[in-house]
Amino acid sequence: MLSLFFNTASRTDSQNEILLDKLAILTLNKRSKQIQIGE
C-alpha cells in the first residue's frame, strides 16, 4: 500500500489523481463488501 504512494511521487498530478481515484474506489468496494458481510 505504501509503495503505491511512493510510486506516485514521480508521476504527474493528473496521474496521481487517477491513482487516488482508483484507490478510493477499491477502499469503498472493500467497505461495502464488509458491510454486506456484516449484515
Secondary structure as UniProt FT lines:
FT   HELIX           2..8
FT   TURN            9..10
FT   HELIX           13..38
//
